[in-house]
């Protein structure tokens, strides 16, 4: 959804993408680390860390309009909040795949 990107551009002056690019660079730097931490947290049964990480990914994705990425992360967050892990491995795979698409789409939007 390009609307959040438009809103961020407007919030930061509209003319310069410097702040937006900095925020995206931070997201692109941190998201892969967070995503890589999901499997070990699941394997260790660390539901608190899994939930916190899924929440962070959900919120960050929503900030940039990455709806599918955010929704998958939300699903994992809710699952872990309920103490369930059935299907978590599949959700993590989907989050990994969607991040790749999300990153490409966000990079294309910023170039416009």
C-alpha positions as CSV (number, residue, x, y, z in Angstrom):
1,X,0.0,0.0,0.0
2,X,1.8,3.2,-1.1
3,X,-0.4,5.5,1.1
4,X,1.9,5.2,4.2
5,X,4.9,6.1,2.1
6,X,3.0,9.2,0.8
7,X,2.1,10.1,4.3
8,X,5.7,9.7,5.5
9,X,6.9,11.9,2.6
10,X,4.4,14.6,3.5
11,X,5.3,14.3,7.2
12,X,9.0,14.9,6.4
13,X,8.5,17.8,4.0
14,X,7.5,16.1,0.8
15,X,10.4,17.3,-1.2
16,X,13.3,15.3,0.2
17,X,13.3,11.5,0.6
18,X,16.4,11.7,2.8
19,X,14.5,10.9,6.0
20,X,12.4,8.3,4.4
21,X,15.5,6.7,2.9
22,X,17.1,6.7,6.3
23,X,14.1,5.0,7.9
24,X,13.9,2.4,5.1
25,X,17.6,1.7,5.4
26,X,17.1,1.1,9.1
27,X,14.2,-1.2,8.3
28,X,16.3,-3.0,5.7
29,X,19.1,-3.4,8.1
30,X,17.1,-4.6,11.1
31,X,14.3,-6.7,9.5
32,X,16.6,-9.5,8.2
33,X,18.2,-9.8,11.7
34,X,14.8,-10.0,13.3
35,X,13.5,-12.5,10.8
36,X,16.6,-14.7,11.3
37,X,15.9,-14.8,15.0
38,X,12.4,-16.2,14.6
39,X,13.5,-19.8,14.0
40,X,15.9,-20.1,16.9
41,X,13.3,-18.5,19.2
42,X,10.7,-21.1,18.0
43,X,13.2,-24.0,18.3
44,X,14.0,-22.9,21.9
45,X,10.4,-22.4,22.8
46,X,11.1,-18.8,23.7
47,X,7.5,-17.5,23.1
48,X,8.3,-14.1,24.7
49,X,11.1,-13.4,22.2
50,X,9.1,-14.8,19.3
51,X,6.1,-12.7,20.2
52,X,8.2,-9.5,20.7
53,X,10.0,-10.0,17.4
54,X,6.7,-10.7,15.5
55,X,5.2,-7.6,17.0
56,X,8.2,-5.5,15.9
57,X,8.1,-6.8,12.4
58,X,4.3,-6.3,12.2
59,X,4.6,-2.7,13.4
60,X,7.5,-1.9,11.1
61,X,5.8,-3.4,8.1
62,X,2.6,-1.4,8.8
63,X,4.6,1.8,9.0
64,X,5.7,1.4,5.4
65,X,2.5,0.0,4.0
66,X,3.8,-3.6,3.7
67,X,0.3,-5.0,4.4
68,X,1.0,-8.7,3.6
69,X,4.2,-8.7,5.5
70,X,2.6,-6.9,8.5
71,X,-0.4,-9.3,8.4
72,X,1.8,-12.4,8.4
73,X,3.8,-11.0,11.3
74,X,0.6,-10.2,13.2
75,X,-0.6,-13.7,12.7
76,X,2.6,-15.0,14.2
77,X,2.4,-12.5,17.0
78,X,-1.2,-13.6,17.9
79,X,-0.3,-17.2,17.7
80,X,2.6,-16.9,20.1
81,X,0.6,-14.7,22.4
82,X,-1.9,-17.6,22.7
83,X,1.1,-20.0,23.3
84,X,0.5,-21.9,20.1
85,X,3.2,-23.0,17.7
86,X,1.3,-25.1,15.3
87,X,1.9,-23.6,11.9
88,X,4.5,-21.2,13.2
89,X,7.2,-22.7,11.0
90,X,5.1,-22.1,7.9
91,X,4.3,-18.5,8.9
92,X,8.0,-17.9,9.4
93,X,8.7,-19.2,5.8
94,X,6.0,-16.9,4.5
95,X,7.4,-13.9,6.4
96,X,10.8,-14.6,4.9
97,X,9.4,-14.8,1.4
98,X,7.2,-11.7,1.8
99,X,10.1,-9.7,3.2
100,X,11.9,-10.2,-0.1
101,X,8.9,-8.9,-2.0
102,X,8.4,-6.1,0.5
103,X,11.9,-4.9,0.2
104,X,11.8,-4.8,-3.6
105,X,8.5,-3.0,-3.6
106,X,9.6,-0.4,-1.1
107,X,12.9,0.3,-3.0
108,X,10.8,0.8,-6.2
109,X,8.5,3.2,-4.4
110,X,11.3,5.3,-3.1
111,X,12.9,5.6,-6.5
112,X,9.7,7.3,-7.9
